[in-house]
């Protein structure tokens, strides 16, 4: 028996809705990784390289891609469309062959009675800046489908079993063959008798009306990890909708919104803030109390600090979400100009200004030196 080919989309690692640019990008990456020149003597790499080129040859050609999407590998076979009497193959027979493997030709359908994973549920939760930094626990309420406790997901009344559909024999689809100038084609459609389920439930469960699941509202505690950022999503496995036919439940996906802080901003694991200082503090230096996400810390401001100077508080930033250390906090100081001075204060300031010379203003000297040039 000939070796079965892999799906071309799987070979290139792209989805069936991939754009032409995405297909081309994936091909270049895969071809480079498996090029025989990089793997001399490696027959497996050579085989993968050929497989990648074959997949790209089909998916990069609009006509071949359209036939492949509709009929699979058979659609790009050199004998595509030839009738059985012309030395080619009969698409009706091919449909039967594909049906035994995939549940029907051209559609790559799965068995309707095979286990199916449940759908995931998406939720949003808003947290504070500090909760994002240090982690927290939040309770979310979800409405989800759960396996019916009465029929245990079968959809049948206890003690009964469904009948295998006599029209589709449990496949969920029926085939119709038609003769065309290109040959005999077999098309598949959902079985009208069983609705594509493959089975007929004569005695549906009264609690779930035969669906196998019931809607339930649950409160779930979610652990938000320290260091999470705005817009990031965490996954809680198995807390989504129930699966079908014994399949696993989906996941609960929680997207975090971090509320803005009055003082702090965040860049990666760094915390940024601005702090006002007085003219006297900037000139003489001072011991400041600086707010951080851990509380207030003391910082010694050096003499002659200029407005706009930024200093670092090491280890006072956001914890890394992978648990490896913390970022830093960066504080930018600016001098607040005093307002509403009385007469005595203004006179004192004038006298003080008269005692100063060019040597006291280094930035002023630099500016006018550049201006003269």
Secondary structure, DSSP 8 states (H G I E B T S, - for coil): -------HHHHHT--TT--HHHHHHHHHHHHHHT-GGGSTT-HHHHHHHHHHHHHHHHHTSHHHHHHHHHHGGGGGSTTTT--GGGTS--HHHHHHHHHHHHSSTTT----TTS-B----EEEEEEE-HHHHHH-EEEEEEEEEEEE-TTTTTS-B-TT---EE-TTTTTSSEEEEEEEETTEEEEEEEE-TTTTTSSEE-SSB-TTTTTSSEEEEEEEEEEEE-TT--TT-EEEETT-SS--BTT-----EEEEEEE---SS-EEETTEEEEEEEE-HHHHHH-EEEEEEETTEEEEEEE-TT--TT-EEEETT-S-B-TTSS-B--EEEEEEE----S--HHHHHHHHHHHHT--GGG-HHHHHHHHHHH-
